[in-house]
Amino acid sequence: MHRLVEGLRLGDRYVLQDRIASGGMADVWRGLDDVLKREVAVKVMRADPDNEQIFAERFRDEALHSAALLHANITTVFDYGEDDHLTYLVMELVQGLPLSAIIREQGAMQPEPVRSILGQAALALGTAHEAGVVHRDVKPANILVREDGLVKLTDFGIARAIDTIGHTRVGEMLGTPNYISPEQAIGQPATGASDLYALGVVAHEMLTGKRPFDRGTPIATAMCHVNEPPPPLGDDVPEDLREVVASLLEKDPEARPENALSVAVMLGVAPAELADLDVDLASGVPSGYVVLPVTPLTPSTPLEAVKPPDRAPADIPTMAAAPEELLD
């Protein structure tokens, strides 16, 4: 019997209201924190008797890694708990749309919104990488876009701290084949450069409206990342943006940009003087770094354009995550 129902109370504090997303590891619910009297997103791990231990370990990792990442472009984690064999994560409720939904409904996007979304996601990855965390599953479904253009990177559910022992079983490939890096596809460990490659795939998809590598099966798709060049971008893509995407999609990790912050600088969403600044972004950020120059999606690509016409402009879906099963 499914235990997750409307009105269920977790940790004597969080009341589930309605389910808003479903993924491979967990269900995400809109919830009410009746202590602080605010709406939150509650991610509850789905029971899986065959993989309960490894899923629980990954879920605990998500809480630890995400809670340590404080940045305007990363969804904020508020709490983690266990209640009657249910493991849950509490995080901010993001008012907006997953990028996957925007691309699916709108198709190819204009260069300036792409530049803004890409740069903000790079800033988020920069903070994660400085903290020793590789996301390992960067894709449009894990990039949320608010109506004002602010981007939130979410779902560190399979992230793994660099230089620590992970929880991957023998023969298991973590990540999504459409966005996996060449080195991951041939069994090498994921690094920050792998996240940058995935970000390049996302950028290519935003600019074309199509995934650059998709051969129908996971293995065939993954091997395309290893052996095939991406399709050419259209002539309407500015040369500087074209160069950034090409650098991210280099097959050799060493040929990609040095770090995620340098990508944001190239895109013009972070001050150039921060590119070489030696600062621990896990414990703090320099003045002026958190306030991002956001390029709204309106008027060239309004979120209203991707919503059904019978919905009011303010009625934007509230998403804490956008798992592949639900949105792709």
N, C-alpha and C positions, 0 to 999 in steps of 0.2 A: 504494500500500500504506500502511496506517495505521501510522505510526511510533511512536505512543504505546502502549506495552505495559507490563504489570506487570514491574517489575525494571529499567526504563530508568533510567539514571543521568544526571542533568543537572548541569552545572557541577562535575563530579567530587565531588559532595556530596549531592545530593538524589535519593533512590531512589523512583520511583513505585510505589505499592502497589495502589491500586484507584481507579477513576474514581467520583466521588461526585456530579458535576453536569456539565451541558453547556449552554452558552449560545451566543448568536449569534457571539461573538468568540472564545471559548476553551472548553477543557475544564478542569474542576477535579479534581485528583487528591489523594487522601490520600497523603502522602509521608513519608519518613523522612530527617531531617537527620542523617547519620551522623557529623557533626563534633560537634554539640551533643547528639546522642542524644535527639532529641525528634521527635514527630510534627508535621507541618506540613501546610498546604494549598498545593498547587502549581498555579497557574493557567497553563496552557500555551496560547498563542495558536494557534487553528486555522488551518491553511494555507488561503489563498484567493488564487490567482494573480491574479484580476482586481482585488482590493482590498488586496493585500499591504502596500503602502506606507502607505495611510491607516490600516489596522488596526494596523500596527506603531507608527505615530505615536500613536494613541489609547492603545495598550497602554503605551507609554513614559510618556505623560501620566499614566496611572493610577498607575504606580509613583511618579512624582515627586510627584503631588498627595497620594496616600494616605500616603506615607512622612512627609510633613510634618504630618500630622494626628494629633496625639497626644491621645487622649481615651479614657476608659473605655468609651464607647458607639460607638467606631469600631474596626473590625477592624484589627489592627496588621499593618503590612507589614514583613517582615524583610529581603527581598532581591529583587533583579531581576537577570536575566542572559540571555545568549544563548549557545546551544550548538548547533553544527552546524545553523544556520538555524532553530532552535527558540527562540522568545522566551518567557520564563516569569517569573512573579511568585510569590514565596514569602510566605505570610502565616500568621497564627495559625489554628489549627483550632478552630472554634467548636462546642462540644458543645450542640446545641439544635435547634430547628426554625425554618424560615422562617415568617414570619407568614402568608404565602399558604397554607401547608399547614394552619395552625391554623384560619384562616377557612374553608377549604374543608371540613375535617372537622367543625368545631364550629359554624359559622354565626355568628350574632350573638353578640358578647361582652358581658360585664357592664361597666358604666361604669368601675369602679375599675381593672381591668387595662388598659382602653383608655386611661385617664388616665395610667397609669404608662408604657405603651409609647409613647404619643404624646409625653409629656414628655421621655423619654429620647432619642427620635429627634430632638426639637427641640434638645436640648443638643448632640447630635452635629452637627446642621446649623449650630448657632451657631458651633462651632469651625471648621467648614469655611468658612463665610461670612466669619469674621474673618480667615481665611488667604487670602481672595480666591478661593475655589473654590466653584463652583455644582455641585451633584451632577447635576442635570438628569434623573435617572431614579429619583426616590423612588417606591417601590411596595412592596407587601407582600413580594414575592419578594426584595427587597434589605434586608429588616429581619429579622434573626435574633434569636430569643428563647431564651435559655438556660433550663434547668429552674428556676433560682433567680430568674427574672424579669428578669435583666439583659439589656438590648437592645443589639445590635450593628448599626450601619448599615454596609453593605458595598457593594462594586462601584461604584467611581468610574470605571468604564471609559469613560464618555462625558462625564465631568466636564471642565469647561474653566475655566481661570483667568480671572477677571474682567479685562477690558480687555486680553486677549491675543488673538492671531490663532488661531482654532480650526481644526479639520481637517474641518469639514463640507463635503461637496461641494455644488455648486449644486443646488437643488431637493430636498435631503435634509432630512428632519425627524427629529431625534434625540429619543429619549424613547419612552414607551409611551402610545398614544392614550387609554387608559382613565384615565390620571393626568396628562395634559398640561395645562398652564395655558392659559387663553384667549389670552394674549399670544403664547405659543409656537405655538398653533394657527393664528394669522393671520400667522405668519412673523416675529414680533418676537424679539429675543434673550432668552434665559433669564437671569433674575437670581435673587438669593436669595428674592425674593417668589414666584418661580415654584416653587421648592422648597417654600415654605410652602403654596401652593395644593395641590400634590401631596400634601403631608402631610395637608391637610384632606380630600382624597378618600379617603386611606387611613383616616383616622379615621371618616369616614362609613361606609365599608365594614365596619370593625370593629364598629360599633354596629348595623348592619342585616344584615350577612352577605351583602350584595350590592353590586356596583359601582354607584355612583349614575348613571354615564353609560356605557351600552353599547348601541350601535345596530347591531352586527353587522359593520360595516366600519370601518376606521381613520378615513377621512375623515368619515363621518357621526358617529362617536363624538367625534372631535376638535371638530367644529362644535357639538355639544351643550354642550361646556364653554363655548363662546362665547355661545350664545343661550338656553340653558335653565337654570332654577333647579334645584338638587338636590332630590330627593324629601324630604319632611319626615321628621324623626327621630321615633321613637316617644315616647310620653308618659312612658316610664320613664327617659328620659335626663335627668339633672339639668340644671337651667337654666344653671348656670355652664359646664358642659361643652358644652351646646348652643350657647352664645354663642361659645365658642372655635372650635368647628367652623364656625359661620356666618362668623366673621371671617376664617378661613383660606380659605373658599370664595368670598370676594368676587371678582367679575369684574374689578374695577379693582385692579391691583397696589398702588396708593397707599392703598387702603382696607383692606388687610390689616395684620396686626400689624407694628410697626416693625421687629422682627427676631426671629430664632428664640429667642433667650434670653428675650425677653419672653413668648413662648408658654409656655416651660417654667415661668416664674414664675407665669403665670396658672393653670397646671395644678398648681402646688404642688410641683414637683419640683426647684426651684432657689431659693435664698434670694432674697427680693425685693430686698435691698440690692445684688445683683449686676446688676440690670437696667440701671442707669445707670453702672456701673463702667467706666471707660476703661482697658481692659487688652488687651494683644496676646495673644489666645488661641492664636496660631500658635506663639509662642515659650515660653509658659508660662501657667499658670492660677493663680488666687488660691487661697490655702489654703481648704479646705472645698468647693471646686468639683468636684473629681474624685469625692469620696465621695458617691454618689447615694442618696437614700432610695428604695430599690427596693420596689415592691409586687409580691410574688410572684404568679404565676398561680394558685397553690393557696390555699385549697381551692375557690374558686368556679369557677376555670377551669383545672384541672390539666392539665399536658401529657399525663399518662397518658390523658386522655380522648380525645386525638386520635391515639393510637397504636393499632395493631391489637391486639386483646385477647390474642393469643397471644405477645406480646413481653414480656420482663421489664421492670420499671420502669426499670432502669438502662440498658436498651438504647435509648438515644435516638440518632437519626441525627446524624451529624457532618457539618455543612454549612459550607462556606466561602462559598458563594453559592448562590442559588436562581434560576437563570435562567428566563425566561418559558416557554421551550420545554419545560422539565422539569416545572414546577410549576403552570402556569396552563392 
